[in-house]
């Protein structure tokens, strides 16, 4: 989990996960985990590279879908 949801942290998470994924055997599913929901353009950025987005929300964590809605599965 990153310390905050700024543009720099989101970009850093994407690069870091991309680097780690190179060493995974088989298919690696990546998720950026942030303490709060980032700006809408950053939600789009995370999904544009094929990663999931999980954010803190009232003491729990929720998955944010590509259209920006919270998925509680």
PDB file of N, CA, C, O and CB in Angstrom:
ATOM      1  N   UNK A   1       0.854  -1.173   0.000  1.00  0.00           N
ATOM      2  CA  UNK A   1       0.000   0.000   0.000  1.00  0.00           C
ATOM      3  C   UNK A   1       0.895   1.229   0.000  1.00  0.00           C
ATOM      4  O   UNK A   1       1.900   1.289   0.708  1.00  0.00           O
ATOM      5  CB  UNK A   1      -0.969   0.002   1.223  1.00  0.00           C
ATOM      6  N   UNK A   2       0.512   2.193  -0.798  1.00  0.00           N
ATOM      7  CA  UNK A   2       1.227   3.460  -0.850  1.00  0.00           C
ATOM      8  C   UNK A   2       0.742   4.363   0.279  1.00  0.00           C
ATOM      9  O   UNK A   2      -0.354   4.183   0.810  1.00  0.00           O
ATOM     10  CB  UNK A   2       1.034   4.147  -2.225  1.00  0.00           C
ATOM     11  N   UNK A   3       1.589   5.351   0.643  1.00  0.00           N
ATOM     12  CA  UNK A   3       1.301   6.227   1.778  1.00  0.00           C
ATOM     13  C   UNK A   3       0.200   7.234   1.497  1.00  0.00           C
ATOM     14  O   UNK A   3      -0.484   7.683   2.416  1.00  0.00           O
ATOM     15  CB  UNK A   3       2.542   6.955   2.181  1.00  0.00           C
ATOM     16  N   UNK A   4       0.024   7.597   0.208  1.00  0.00           N
ATOM     17  CA  UNK A   4      -1.029   8.549  -0.136  1.00  0.00           C
ATOM     18  C   UNK A   4      -1.492   8.288  -1.561  1.00  0.00           C
ATOM     19  O   UNK A   4      -1.013   7.361  -2.215  1.00  0.00           O
ATOM     20  CB  UNK A   4      -0.534  10.014   0.024  1.00  0.00           C
ATOM     21  N   UNK A   5      -2.410   9.094  -2.037  1.00  0.00           N
ATOM     22  CA  UNK A   5      -3.020   8.856  -3.349  1.00  0.00           C
ATOM     23  C   UNK A   5      -2.684   9.948  -4.359  1.00  0.00           C
ATOM     24  O   UNK A   5      -3.482  10.250  -5.247  1.00  0.00           O
ATOM     25  CB  UNK A   5      -4.523   8.746  -3.207  1.00  0.00           C
ATOM     26  N   UNK A   6      -1.503  10.534  -4.219  1.00  0.00           N
ATOM     27  CA  UNK A   6      -1.091  11.580  -5.147  1.00  0.00           C
ATOM     28  C   UNK A   6      -0.706  10.975  -6.497  1.00  0.00           C
ATOM     29  O   UNK A   6      -0.488   9.769  -6.611  1.00  0.00           O
ATOM     30  CB  UNK A   6       0.085  12.384  -4.565  1.00  0.00           C
ATOM     31  N   UNK A   7      -0.630  11.819  -7.500  1.00  0.00           N
ATOM     32  CA  UNK A   7      -0.222  11.383  -8.839  1.00  0.00           C
ATOM     33  C   UNK A   7       1.135  10.677  -8.792  1.00  0.00           C
ATOM     34  O   UNK A   7       1.314   9.631  -9.416  1.00  0.00           O
ATOM     35  CB  UNK A   7      -0.161  12.587  -9.802  1.00  0.00           C
ATOM     36  N   UNK A   8       2.083  11.245  -8.058  1.00  0.00           N
ATOM     37  CA  UNK A   8       3.411  10.629  -7.986  1.00  0.00           C
ATOM     38  C   UNK A   8       3.348   9.227  -7.382  1.00  0.00           C
ATOM     39  O   UNK A   8       4.007   8.314  -7.879  1.00  0.00           O
ATOM     40  CB  UNK A   8       4.359  11.507  -7.164  1.00  0.00           C
ATOM     41  N   UNK A   9       2.577   9.045  -6.334  1.00  0.00           N
ATOM     42  CA  UNK A   9       2.471   7.721  -5.710  1.00  0.00           C
ATOM     43  C   UNK A   9       1.796   6.713  -6.625  1.00  0.00           C
ATOM     44  O   UNK A   9       2.209   5.555  -6.684  1.00  0.00           O
ATOM     45  CB  UNK A   9       1.704   7.816  -4.403  1.00  0.00           C
ATOM     46  N   UNK A  10       0.758   7.143  -7.340  1.00  0.00           N
ATOM     47  CA  UNK A  10       0.069   6.240  -8.267  1.00  0.00           C
ATOM     48  C   UNK A  10       1.024   5.835  -9.386  1.00  0.00           C
ATOM     49  O   UNK A  10       1.104   4.657  -9.735  1.00  0.00           O
ATOM     50  CB  UNK A  10      -1.208   6.910  -8.855  1.00  0.00           C
ATOM     51  N   UNK A  11       1.737   6.787  -9.940  1.00  0.00           N
ATOM     52  CA  UNK A  11       2.696   6.480 -11.002  1.00  0.00           C
ATOM     53  C   UNK A  11       3.798   5.566 -10.490  1.00  0.00           C
ATOM     54  O   UNK A  11       4.196   4.628 -11.179  1.00  0.00           O
ATOM     55  CB  UNK A  11       3.302   7.767 -11.568  1.00  0.00           C
ATOM     56  N   UNK A  12       4.288   5.829  -9.298  1.00  0.00           N
ATOM     57  CA  UNK A  12       5.317   4.985  -8.715  1.00  0.00           C
ATOM     58  C   UNK A  12       4.810   3.558  -8.521  1.00  0.00           C
ATOM     59  O   UNK A  12       5.533   2.599  -8.789  1.00  0.00           O
ATOM     60  CB  UNK A  12       5.787   5.565  -7.382  1.00  0.00           C
ATOM     61  N   UNK A  13       3.576   3.417  -8.061  1.00  0.00           N
ATOM     62  CA  UNK A  13       2.995   2.082  -7.854  1.00  0.00           C
ATOM     63  C   UNK A  13       2.908   1.317  -9.168  1.00  0.00           C
ATOM     64  O   UNK A  13       3.213   0.125  -9.213  1.00  0.00           O
ATOM     65  CB  UNK A  13       1.597   2.192  -7.218  1.00  0.00           C
ATOM     66  N   UNK A  14       2.496   1.993 -10.239  1.00  0.00           N
ATOM     67  CA  UNK A  14       2.384   1.341 -11.539  1.00  0.00           C
ATOM     68  C   UNK A  14       3.748   0.855 -12.022  1.00  0.00           C
ATOM     69  O   UNK A  14       3.876  -0.276 -12.491  1.00  0.00           O
ATOM     70  CB  UNK A  14       1.769   2.299 -12.566  1.00  0.00           C
ATOM     71  N   UNK A  15       4.749   1.694 -11.910  1.00  0.00           N
ATOM     72  CA  UNK A  15       6.097   1.303 -12.340  1.00  0.00           C
ATOM     73  C   UNK A  15       6.634   0.165 -11.470  1.00  0.00           C
ATOM     74  O   UNK A  15       7.216  -0.790 -11.984  1.00  0.00           O
ATOM     75  CB  UNK A  15       7.056   2.515 -12.285  1.00  0.00           C
ATOM     76  N   UNK A  16       6.443   0.264 -10.176  1.00  0.00           N
ATOM     77  CA  UNK A  16       6.930  -0.755  -9.249  1.00  0.00           C
ATOM     78  C   UNK A  16       6.267  -2.107  -9.526  1.00  0.00           C
ATOM     79  O   UNK A  16       6.951  -3.129  -9.579  1.00  0.00           O
ATOM     80  CB  UNK A  16       6.671  -0.323  -7.795  1.00  0.00           C
ATOM     81  N   UNK A  17       4.961  -2.122  -9.699  1.00  0.00           N
ATOM     82  CA  UNK A  17       4.260  -3.378  -9.983  1.00  0.00           C
ATOM     83  C   UNK A  17       4.664  -3.946 -11.345  1.00  0.00           C
ATOM     84  O   UNK A  17       4.800  -5.160 -11.499  1.00  0.00           O
ATOM     85  CB  UNK A  17       2.742  -3.161  -9.936  1.00  0.00           C
ATOM     86  N   UNK A  18       4.852  -3.074 -12.322  1.00  0.00           N
ATOM     87  CA  UNK A  18       5.290  -3.531 -13.644  1.00  0.00           C
ATOM     88  C   UNK A  18       6.655  -4.204 -13.556  1.00  0.00           C
ATOM     89  O   UNK A  18       6.893  -5.222 -14.205  1.00  0.00           O
ATOM     90  CB  UNK A  18       5.343  -2.354 -14.634  1.00  0.00           C
ATOM     91  N   UNK A  19       7.533  -3.645 -12.767  1.00  0.00           N
ATOM     92  CA  UNK A  19       8.860  -4.223 -12.577  1.00  0.00           C
ATOM     93  C   UNK A  19       8.762  -5.585 -11.886  1.00  0.00           C
ATOM     94  O   UNK A  19       9.381  -6.548 -12.339  1.00  0.00           O
ATOM     95  CB  UNK A  19       9.749  -3.270 -11.757  1.00  0.00           C
ATOM     96  N   UNK A  20       8.005  -5.679 -10.811  1.00  0.00           N
ATOM     97  CA  UNK A  20       7.866  -6.944 -10.075  1.00  0.00           C
ATOM     98  C   UNK A  20       7.199  -8.019 -10.917  1.00  0.00           C
ATOM     99  O   UNK A  20       7.559  -9.193 -10.829  1.00  0.00           O
ATOM    100  CB  UNK A  20       7.066  -6.727  -8.797  1.00  0.00           C
ATOM    101  N   UNK A  21       6.220  -7.621 -11.738  1.00  0.00           N
ATOM    102  CA  UNK A  21       5.461  -8.580 -12.533  1.00  0.00           C
ATOM    103  C   UNK A  21       6.357  -9.350 -13.504  1.00  0.00           C
ATOM    104  O   UNK A  21       6.041 -10.481 -13.874  1.00  0.00           O
ATOM    105  CB  UNK A  21       4.360  -7.864 -13.301  1.00  0.00           C
ATOM    106  N   UNK A  22       7.454  -8.755 -13.911  1.00  0.00           N
ATOM    107  CA  UNK A  22       8.372  -9.430 -14.837  1.00  0.00           C
ATOM    108  C   UNK A  22       8.901 -10.739 -14.261  1.00  0.00           C
ATOM    109  O   UNK A  22       9.260 -11.642 -15.016  1.00  0.00           O
ATOM    110  CB  UNK A  22       9.541  -8.512 -15.182  1.00  0.00           C
ATOM    111  N   UNK A  23       8.952 -10.852 -12.968  1.00  0.00           N
ATOM    112  CA  UNK A  23       9.544 -12.019 -12.321  1.00  0.00           C
ATOM    113  C   UNK A  23       8.522 -13.058 -11.879  1.00  0.00           C
ATOM    114  O   UNK A  23       8.895 -14.084 -11.310  1.00  0.00           O
ATOM    115  CB  UNK A  23      10.342 -11.583 -11.140  1.00  0.00           C
ATOM    116  N   UNK A  24       7.264 -12.814 -12.128  1.00  0.00           N
ATOM    117  CA  UNK A  24       6.202 -13.743 -11.721  1.00  0.00           C
ATOM    118  C   UNK A  24       6.138 -14.905 -12.707  1.00  0.00           C
ATOM    119  O   UNK A  24       6.276 -14.712 -13.915  1.00  0.00           O
ATOM    120  CB  UNK A  24       4.825 -13.018 -11.641  1.00  0.00           C
ATOM    121  N   UNK A  25       5.931 -16.090 -12.194  1.00  0.00           N
ATOM    122  CA  UNK A  25       5.706 -17.256 -13.038  1.00  0.00           C
ATOM    123  C   UNK A  25       4.246 -17.248 -13.475  1.00  0.00           C
ATOM    124  O   UNK A  25       3.351 -17.181 -12.633  1.00  0.00           O
ATOM    125  CB  UNK A  25       6.066 -18.583 -12.288  1.00  0.00           C
ATOM    126  N   UNK A  26       4.000 -17.314 -14.755  1.00  0.00           N
ATOM    127  CA  UNK A  26       2.617 -17.322 -15.240  1.00  0.00           C
ATOM    128  C   UNK A  26       2.018 -15.932 -15.240  1.00  0.00           C
ATOM    129  O   UNK A  26       2.730 -14.930 -15.301  1.00  0.00           O
ATOM    130  CB  UNK A  26       1.762 -18.249 -14.391  1.00  0.00           C
ATOM    131  N   UNK A  27       0.713 -15.887 -15.170  1.00  0.00           N
ATOM    132  CA  UNK A  27      -0.015 -14.618 -15.217  1.00  0.00           C
ATOM    133  C   UNK A  27      -0.021 -13.983 -13.823  1.00  0.00           C
ATOM    134  O   UNK A  27      -0.352 -14.636 -12.834  1.00  0.00           O
ATOM    135  CB  UNK A  27      -1.473 -14.833 -15.733  1.00  0.00           C
ATOM    136  N   UNK A  28       0.344 -12.722 -13.763  1.00  0.00           N
ATOM    137  CA  UNK A  28       0.322 -11.988 -12.495  1.00  0.00           C
ATOM    138  C   UNK A  28      -0.786 -10.948 -12.542  1.00  0.00           C
ATOM    139  O   UNK A  28      -0.845 -10.145 -13.473  1.00  0.00           O
ATOM    140  CB  UNK A  28       1.698 -11.313 -12.211  1.00  0.00           C
ATOM    141  N   UNK A  29      -1.656 -10.955 -11.557  1.00  0.00           N
ATOM    142  CA  UNK A  29      -2.716  -9.954 -11.442  1.00  0.00           C
ATOM    143  C   UNK A  29      -2.247  -8.900 -10.453  1.00  0.00           C
ATOM    144  O   UNK A  29      -1.927  -9.218  -9.307  1.00  0.00           O
ATOM    145  CB  UNK A  29      -4.078 -10.599 -10.988  1.00  0.00           C
ATOM    146  N   UNK A  30      -2.207  -7.668 -10.884  1.00  0.00           N
ATOM    147  CA  UNK A  30      -1.676  -6.591 -10.051  1.00  0.00           C
ATOM    148  C   UNK A  30      -2.785  -5.651  -9.603  1.00  0.00           C
ATOM    149  O   UNK A  30      -3.756  -5.409 -10.320  1.00  0.00           O
ATOM    150  CB  UNK A  30      -0.600  -5.811 -10.807  1.00  0.00           C
ATOM    151  N   UNK A  31      -2.610  -5.129  -8.395  1.00  0.00           N
ATOM    152  CA  UNK A  31      -3.557  -4.153  -7.848  1.00  0.00           C
ATOM    153  C   UNK A  31      -2.784  -3.044  -7.148  1.00  0.00           C
ATOM    154  O   UNK A  31      -1.869  -3.304  -6.367  1.00  0.00           O
ATOM    155  CB  UNK A  31      -4.558  -4.830  -6.865  1.00  0.00           C
ATOM    156  N   UNK A  32      -3.162  -1.824  -7.436  1.00  0.00           N
ATOM    157  CA  UNK A  32      -2.636  -0.663  -6.727  1.00  0.00           C
ATOM    158  C   UNK A  32      -3.538  -0.464  -5.515  1.00  0.00           C
ATOM    159  O   UNK A  32      -4.758  -0.371  -5.652  1.00  0.00           O
ATOM    160  CB  UNK A  32      -2.586   0.632  -7.652  1.00  0.00           C
ATOM    161  N   UNK A  33      -2.937  -0.397  -4.332  1.00  0.00           N
ATOM    162  CA  UNK A  33      -3.695  -0.233  -3.084  1.00  0.00           C
ATOM    163  C   UNK A  33      -3.344   1.131  -2.501  1.00  0.00           C
ATOM    164  O   UNK A  33      -2.178   1.430  -2.243  1.00  0.00           O
ATOM    165  CB  UNK A  33      -3.378  -1.390  -2.054  1.00  0.00           C
ATOM    166  N   UNK A  34      -4.369   1.952  -2.300  1.00  0.00           N
ATOM    167  CA  UNK A  34      -4.184   3.316  -1.815  1.00  0.00           C
ATOM    168  C   UNK A  34      -5.057   3.563  -0.590  1.00  0.00           C
ATOM    169  O   UNK A  34      -6.091   2.918  -0.422  1.00  0.00           O
ATOM    170  CB  UNK A  34      -4.511   4.336  -2.923  1.00  0.00           C
ATOM    171  N   UNK A  35      -4.640   4.500   0.269  1.00  0.00           N
ATOM    172  CA  UNK A  35      -5.419   4.751   1.482  1.00  0.00           C
ATOM    173  C   UNK A  35      -6.750   5.462   1.221  1.00  0.00           C
ATOM    174  O   UNK A  35      -7.696   5.297   1.991  1.00  0.00           O
ATOM    175  CB  UNK A  35      -4.602   5.569   2.440  1.00  0.00           C
ATOM    176  N   UNK A  36      -6.831   6.250   0.142  1.00  0.00           N
ATOM    177  CA  UNK A  36      -8.066   6.944  -0.231  1.00  0.00           C
ATOM    178  C   UNK A  36      -8.196   6.946  -1.755  1.00  0.00           C
ATOM    179  O   UNK A  36      -7.218   6.730  -2.471  1.00  0.00           O
ATOM    180  CB  UNK A  36      -8.082   8.407   0.331  1.00  0.00           C
ATOM    181  N   UNK A  37      -9.400   7.190  -2.233  1.00  0.00           N
ATOM    182  CA  UNK A  37      -9.663   7.218  -3.679  1.00  0.00           C
ATOM    183  C   UNK A  37      -8.883   8.372  -4.326  1.00  0.00           C
ATOM    184  O   UNK A  37      -8.934   9.501  -3.839  1.00  0.00           O
ATOM    185  CB  UNK A  37     -11.197   7.366  -3.961  1.00  0.00           C
ATOM    186  N   UNK A  38      -8.171   8.097  -5.407  1.00  0.00           N
ATOM    187  CA  UNK A  38      -7.454   9.167  -6.101  1.00  0.00           C
ATOM    188  C   UNK A  38      -8.388   9.934  -7.039  1.00  0.00           C
ATOM    189  O   UNK A  38      -9.567   9.604  -7.159  1.00  0.00           O
ATOM    190  CB  UNK A  38      -6.267   8.591  -6.891  1.00  0.00           C
ATOM    191  N   UNK A  39      -7.857  10.944  -7.689  1.00  0.00           N
ATOM    192  CA  UNK A  39      -8.623  11.720  -8.670  1.00  0.00           C
ATOM    193  C   UNK A  39      -9.097  10.803  -9.802  1.00  0.00           C
ATOM    194  O   UNK A  39      -8.451   9.797 -10.096  1.00  0.00           O
ATOM    195  CB  UNK A  39      -7.766  12.890  -9.238  1.00  0.00           C
ATOM    196  N   UNK A  40     -10.220  11.145 -10.433  1.00  0.00           N
ATOM    197  CA  UNK A  40     -10.765  10.295 -11.496  1.00  0.00           C
ATOM    198  C   UNK A  40      -9.783   9.962 -12.614  1.00  0.00           C
ATOM    199  O   UNK A  40      -9.793   8.842 -13.124  1.00  0.00           O
ATOM    200  CB  UNK A  40     -11.953  10.956 -12.088  1.00  0.00           C
ATOM    201  N   UNK A  41      -8.930  10.917 -13.006  1.00  0.00           N
ATOM    202  CA  UNK A  41      -7.969  10.616 -14.071  1.00  0.00           C
ATOM    203  C   UNK A  41      -6.950   9.577 -13.640  1.00  0.00           C
ATOM    204  O   UNK A  41      -6.417   8.850 -14.478  1.00  0.00           O
ATOM    205  CB  UNK A  41      -7.254  11.882 -14.505  1.00  0.00           C
ATOM    206  N   UNK A  42      -6.671   9.495 -12.345  1.00  0.00           N
ATOM    207  CA  UNK A  42      -5.732   8.486 -11.848  1.00  0.00           C
ATOM    208  C   UNK A  42      -6.393   7.114 -11.774  1.00  0.00           C
ATOM    209  O   UNK A  42      -5.731   6.096 -11.975  1.00  0.00           O
ATOM    210  CB  UNK A  42      -5.194   8.887 -10.466  1.00  0.00           C
ATOM    211  N   UNK A  43      -7.695   7.080 -11.486  1.00  0.00           N
ATOM    212  CA  UNK A  43      -8.442   5.819 -11.551  1.00  0.00           C
ATOM    213  C   UNK A  43      -8.343   5.282 -12.974  1.00  0.00           C
ATOM    214  O   UNK A  43      -8.072   4.100 -13.186  1.00  0.00           O
ATOM    215  CB  UNK A  43      -9.944   6.016 -11.125  1.00  0.00           C
ATOM    216  N   UNK A  44      -8.564   6.157 -13.940  1.00  0.00           N
ATOM    217  CA  UNK A  44      -8.475   5.774 -15.354  1.00  0.00           C
ATOM    218  C   UNK A  44      -7.065   5.301 -15.712  1.00  0.00           C
ATOM    219  O   UNK A  44      -6.908   4.321 -16.440  1.00  0.00           O
ATOM    220  CB  UNK A  44      -8.878   6.954 -16.253  1.00  0.00           C
ATOM    221  N   UNK A  45      -6.054   5.983 -15.211  1.00  0.00           N
ATOM    222  CA  UNK A  45      -4.662   5.602 -15.483  1.00  0.00           C
ATOM    223  C   UNK A  45      -4.374   4.191 -14.988  1.00  0.00           C
ATOM    224  O   UNK A  45      -3.808   3.381 -15.723  1.00  0.00           O
ATOM    225  CB  UNK A  45      -3.693   6.597 -14.824  1.00  0.00           C
ATOM    226  N   UNK A  46      -4.755   3.889 -13.756  1.00  0.00           N
ATOM    227  CA  UNK A  46      -4.509   2.556 -13.186  1.00  0.00           C
ATOM    228  C   UNK A  46      -5.176   1.482 -14.047  1.00  0.00           C
ATOM    229  O   UNK A  46      -4.558   0.465 -14.360  1.00  0.00           O
ATOM    230  CB  UNK A  46      -5.034   2.477 -11.726  1.00  0.00           C
ATOM    231  N   UNK A  47      -6.403   1.702 -14.420  1.00  0.00           N
ATOM    232  CA  UNK A  47      -7.122   0.709 -15.220  1.00  0.00           C
ATOM    233  C   UNK A  47      -6.594   0.627 -16.650  1.00  0.00           C
ATOM    234  O   UNK A  47      -6.689  -0.426 -17.279  1.00  0.00           O
ATOM    235  CB  UNK A  47      -8.605   1.035 -15.241  1.00  0.00           C
ATOM    236  N   UNK A  48      -6.042   1.717 -17.170  1.00  0.00           N
ATOM    237  CA  UNK A  48      -5.540   1.718 -18.551  1.00  0.00           C
ATOM    238  C   UNK A  48      -4.336   0.799 -18.729  1.00  0.00           C
ATOM    239  O   UNK A  48      -4.054   0.359 -19.844  1.00  0.00           O
ATOM    240  CB  UNK A  48      -5.165   3.132 -18.971  1.00  0.00           C
ATOM    241  N   UNK A  49      -3.627   0.505 -17.644  1.00  0.00           N
ATOM    242  CA  UNK A  49      -2.487  -0.420 -17.731  1.00  0.00           C
ATOM    243  C   UNK A  49      -2.869  -1.829 -17.301  1.00  0.00           C
ATOM    244  O   UNK A  49      -2.015  -2.709 -17.195  1.00  0.00           O
ATOM    245  CB  UNK A  49      -1.330   0.082 -16.870  1.00  0.00           C
ATOM    246  N   UNK A  50      -4.167  -2.037 -17.054  1.00  0.00           N
ATOM    247  CA  UNK A  50      -4.651  -3.380 -16.737  1.00  0.00           C
ATOM    248  C   UNK A  50      -4.554  -3.782 -15.278  1.00  0.00           C
ATOM    249  O   UNK A  50      -4.658  -4.966 -14.955  1.00  0.00           O
ATOM    250  CB  UNK A  50      -3.911  -4.354 -17.535  1.00  0.00           C
ATOM    251  N   UNK A  51      -4.358  -2.818 -14.395  1.00  0.00           N
ATOM    252  CA  UNK A  51      -4.261  -3.108 -12.969  1.00  0.00           C
ATOM    253  C   UNK A  51      -5.604  -2.860 -12.290  1.00  0.00           C
ATOM    254  O   UNK A  51      -6.419  -2.072 -12.769  1.00  0.00           O
ATOM    255  CB  UNK A  51      -3.158  -2.253 -12.312  1.00  0.00           C
ATOM    256  N   UNK A  52      -5.818  -3.536 -11.178  1.00  0.00           N
ATOM    257  CA  UNK A  52      -6.974  -3.285 -10.314  1.00  0.00           C
ATOM    258  C   UNK A  52      -6.642  -2.106  -9.410  1.00  0.00           C
ATOM    259  O   UNK A  52      -5.475  -1.756  -9.236  1.00  0.00           O
ATOM    260  CB  UNK A  52      -7.348  -4.556  -9.469  1.00  0.00           C
ATOM    261  N   UNK A  53      -7.668  -1.502  -8.841  1.00  0.00           N
ATOM    262  CA  UNK A  53      -7.486  -0.404  -7.884  1.00  0.00           C
ATOM    263  C   UNK A  53      -8.296  -0.717  -6.642  1.00  0.00           C
ATOM    264  O   UNK A  53      -9.495  -0.987  -6.718  1.00  0.00           O
ATOM    265  CB  UNK A  53      -7.913   0.972  -8.498  1.00  0.00           C
ATOM    266  N   UNK A  54      -7.633  -0.677  -5.502  1.00  0.00           N
ATOM    267  CA  UNK A  54      -8.269  -0.924  -4.203  1.00  0.00           C
ATOM    268  C   UNK A  54      -7.963   0.276  -3.327  1.00  0.00           C
ATOM    269  O   UNK A  54      -6.813   0.703  -3.226  1.00  0.00           O
ATOM    270  CB  UNK A  54      -7.760  -2.271  -3.537  1.00  0.00           C
ATOM    271  N   UNK A  55      -9.006   0.826  -2.685  1.00  0.00           N
ATOM    272  CA  UNK A  55      -8.824   2.025  -1.860  1.00  0.00           C
ATOM    273  C   UNK A  55      -9.494   1.867  -0.503  1.00  0.00           C
ATOM    274  O   UNK A  55     -10.454   1.112  -0.345  1.00  0.00           O
ATOM    275  CB  UNK A  55      -9.383   3.258  -2.578  1.00  0.00           C
ATOM    276  N   UNK A  56      -8.962   2.602   0.477  1.00  0.00           N
ATOM    277  CA  UNK A  56      -9.576   2.636   1.792  1.00  0.00           C
ATOM    278  C   UNK A  56     -10.887   3.392   1.746  1.00  0.00           C
ATOM    279  O   UNK A  56     -11.021   4.390   1.039  1.00  0.00           O
ATOM    280  CB  UNK A  56      -8.636   3.267   2.807  1.00  0.00           C
ATOM    281  N   UNK A  57     -11.866   2.898   2.520  1.00  0.00           N
ATOM    282  CA  UNK A  57     -13.191   3.524   2.543  1.00  0.00           C
ATOM    283  C   UNK A  57     -13.874   3.197   3.865  1.00  0.00           C
ATOM    284  O   UNK A  57     -14.344   2.077   4.064  1.00  0.00           O
ATOM    285  CB  UNK A  57     -14.061   3.045   1.340  1.00  0.00           C
ATOM    286  N   UNK A  58     -13.928   4.166   4.762  1.00  0.00           N
ATOM    287  CA  UNK A  58     -14.589   3.990   6.058  1.00  0.00           C
ATOM    288  C   UNK A  58     -14.100   2.761   6.827  1.00  0.00           C
ATOM    289  O   UNK A  58     -14.906   1.956   7.295  1.00  0.00           O
ATOM    290  CB  UNK A  58     -16.079   3.890   5.855  1.00  0.00           C
ATOM    291  N   UNK A  59     -12.800   2.622   6.954  1.00  0.00           N
ATOM    292  CA  UNK A  59     -12.230   1.543   7.758  1.00  0.00           C
ATOM    293  C   UNK A  59     -12.131   0.196   7.067  1.00  0.00           C
ATOM    294  O   UNK A  59     -11.717  -0.783   7.688  1.00  0.00           O
ATOM    295  CB  UNK A  59     -13.026   1.383   8.974  1.00  0.00           C
ATOM    296  N   UNK A  60     -12.501   0.123   5.800  1.00  0.00           N
ATOM    297  CA  UNK A  60     -12.373  -1.118   5.035  1.00  0.00           C
ATOM    298  C   UNK A  60     -11.742  -0.770   3.691  1.00  0.00           C
ATOM    299  O   UNK A  60     -11.422   0.391   3.440  1.00  0.00           O
ATOM    300  CB  UNK A  60     -13.767  -1.829   4.845  1.00  0.00           C
ATOM    301  N   UNK A  61     -11.565  -1.747   2.842  1.00  0.00           N
ATOM    302  CA  UNK A  61     -11.018  -1.508   1.512  1.00  0.00           C
ATOM    303  C   UNK A  61     -12.016  -1.982   0.468  1.00  0.00           C
ATOM    304  O   UNK A  61     -12.663  -3.017   0.631  1.00  0.00           O
ATOM    305  CB  UNK A  61      -9.656  -2.223   1.333  1.00  0.00           C
ATOM    306  N   UNK A  62     -12.131  -1.206  -0.612  1.00  0.00           N
ATOM    307  CA  UNK A  62     -13.044  -1.557  -1.698  1.00  0.00           C
ATOM    308  C   UNK A  62     -12.296  -1.480  -3.024  1.00  0.00           C
ATOM    309  O   UNK A  62     -11.339  -0.722  -3.183  1.00  0.00           O
ATOM    310  CB  UNK A  62     -14.287  -0.620  -1.710  1.00  0.00           C
ATOM    311  N   UNK A  63     -12.764  -2.288  -3.964  1.00  0.00           N
ATOM    312  CA  UNK A  63     -12.222  -2.279  -5.318  1.00  0.00           C
ATOM    313  C   UNK A  63     -12.974  -1.203  -6.100  1.00  0.00           C
ATOM    314  O   UNK A  63     -14.200  -1.119  -6.033  1.00  0.00           O
ATOM    315  CB  UNK A  63     -12.353  -3.696  -6.009  1.00  0.00           C
ATOM    316  N   UNK A  64     -12.235  -0.387  -6.836  1.00  0.00           N
ATOM    317  CA  UNK A  64     -12.829   0.647  -7.669  1.00  0.00           C
ATOM    318  C   UNK A  64     -12.796   0.157  -9.117  1.00  0.00           C
ATOM    319  O   UNK A  64     -11.732  -0.149  -9.655  1.00  0.00           O
ATOM    320  CB  UNK A  64     -12.074   2.017  -7.508  1.00  0.00           C
ATOM    321  N   UNK A  65     -13.962   0.089  -9.731  1.00  0.00           N
ATOM    322  CA  UNK A  65     -14.045  -0.394 -11.104  1.00  0.00           C
ATOM    323  C   UNK A  65     -13.590   0.697 -12.076  1.00  0.00           C
ATOM    324  O   UNK A  65     -13.380   1.845 -11.684  1.00  0.00           O
ATOM    325  CB  UNK A  65     -15.484  -0.846 -11.433  1.00  0.00           C
ATOM    326  N   UNK A  66     -13.442   0.323 -13.336  1.00  0.00           N
ATOM    327  CA  UNK A  66     -12.943   1.270 -14.328  1.00  0.00           C
ATOM    328  C   UNK A  66     -13.882   2.457 -14.543  1.00  0.00           C
ATOM    329  O   UNK A  66     -13.445   3.511 -15.005  1.00  0.00           O
ATOM    330  CB  UNK A  66     -12.719   0.560 -15.639  1.00  0.00           C
ATOM    331  N   UNK A  67     -15.162   2.300 -14.216  1.00  0.00           N
ATOM    332  CA  UNK A  67     -16.079   3.443 -14.347  1.00  0.00           C
ATOM    333  C   UNK A  67     -16.146   4.276 -13.064  1.00  0.00           C
ATOM    334  O   UNK A  67     -16.944   5.208 -12.965  1.00  0.00           O
ATOM    335  CB  UNK A  67     -17.482   2.952 -14.714  1.00  0.00           C
ATOM    336  N   UNK A  68     -15.297   3.934 -12.075  1.00  0.00           N
ATOM    337  CA  UNK A  68     -15.191   4.731 -10.860  1.00  0.00           C
ATOM    338  C   UNK A  68     -16.113   4.343  -9.736  1.00  0.00           C
ATOM    339  O   UNK A  68     -16.112   4.993  -8.690  1.00  0.00           O
ATOM    340  CB  UNK A  68     -15.430   6.115 -11.182  1.00  0.00           C
ATOM    341  N   UNK A  69     -16.912   3.286  -9.918  1.00  0.00           N
ATOM    342  CA  UNK A  69     -17.814   2.870  -8.841  1.00  0.00           C
ATOM    343  C   UNK A  69     -17.116   1.871  -7.918  1.00  0.00           C
ATOM    344  O   UNK A  69     -16.186   1.173  -8.322  1.00  0.00           O
ATOM    345  CB  UNK A  69     -19.108   2.252  -9.423  1.00  0.00           C
ATOM    346  N   UNK A  70     -17.584   1.819  -6.683  1.00  0.00           N
ATOM    347  CA  UNK A  70     -17.006   0.903  -5.698  1.00  0.00           C
ATOM    348  C   UNK A  70     -17.642  -0.466  -5.847  1.00  0.00           C
ATOM    349  O   UNK A  70     -18.863  -0.592  -5.934  1.00  0.00           O
ATOM    350  CB  UNK A  70     -17.200   1.437  -4.257  1.00  0.00           C
ATOM    351  N   UNK A  71     -16.805  -1.483  -5.875  1.00  0.00           N
ATOM    352  CA  UNK A  71     -17.250  -2.863  -5.970  1.00  0.00           C
ATOM    353  C   UNK A  71     -16.894  -3.541  -4.656  1.00  0.00           C
ATOM    354  O   UNK A  71     -15.715  -3.670  -4.329  1.00  0.00           O
ATOM    355  CB  UNK A  71     -16.601  -3.601  -7.196  1.00  0.00           C
ATOM    356  N   UNK A  72     -17.879  -3.969  -3.910  1.00  0.00           N
ATOM    357  CA  UNK A  72     -17.654  -4.504  -2.565  1.00  0.00           C
ATOM    358  C   UNK A  72     -17.419  -6.015  -2.515  1.00  0.00           C
ATOM    359  O   UNK A  72     -17.467  -6.610  -1.438  1.00  0.00           O
ATOM    360  CB  UNK A  72     -18.821  -4.169  -1.704  1.00  0.00           C
ATOM    361  N   UNK A  73     -17.165  -6.637  -3.664  1.00  0.00           N
ATOM    362  CA  UNK A  73     -17.014  -8.097  -3.616  1.00  0.00           C
ATOM    363  C   UNK A  73     -15.906  -8.549  -2.734  1.00  0.00           C
ATOM    364  O   UNK A  73     -15.671  -9.750  -2.604  1.00  0.00           O
ATOM    365  CB  UNK A  73     -16.789  -8.635  -4.968  1.00  0.00           C
TER     366      UNK A  73
END
